[in-house]
Amino acid sequence: MARSFTEREKENIKNKLQEACKQSWTQYGYKKTSVDELCRQTGISKGAFYLFFESKEALFCEVLCSVQRQVCDTASKIMEKEKNKYGVAEALKFIYREYDKNNFLYNTNKTDFTILMNRLSVEQAKKLEESNHISQQLFLSQPYLKFKVHGDLAVSIIYSLIMNIKNKDVLPYSHIETFDFMVDRLIDSLYE
């Protein structure tokens, strides 16, 4: 007979599964992260896993959306605290550092990520698309900021800056300091 969990236990287990998934995904990738290992780390049976997530892909989708939401929420708070282009610069620096900690946020060209995307249900793919859209809107929806350039160009520049993280291992200088330097120099060209 299957053991039932209290609501508090369910919440704790779900959080532990998500954290274990996030760590394993960052270290090993999607394909090498196994449900068995996540269950072992969390202290539940494989059968119990399916009480929390319908599939491995559902867990990964939840983790990705959750991390994106947390990053956007914190970046938004940073911009709310300093309602000007310098607040945007600080938010960008925060986002870049979060990407550095969570490589699954930017390793979307790898076969590993493609495998995950191909296994997502239509609903999960839509959820990811919505999450990505919210992320993109973060820099467009600040009423106290005015672009010096077209909004799409500004967002493309911001995205390009963040995606430079893919080159961090080939740079001859600290990628964090390089990013900060670029943001500090470009922010005046993007916003009034």
Secondary structure by P-SEA (a helix, b strand, c coil): cbbbbcaaaaaaaaaaaaaaaaaaaaccccccccaaaaaaaacccaaaaaaccccaaaaaaaaaaaaaaaaaaaaaaaaaacccaaaaaaaaaaaaaaaaacccccccccaaaaaaaaaccaaaaaaaaaaaaaaaacccccccccccccaaaaaaaaaaaaacccccccccccaaaaaaaaaaaacccccc
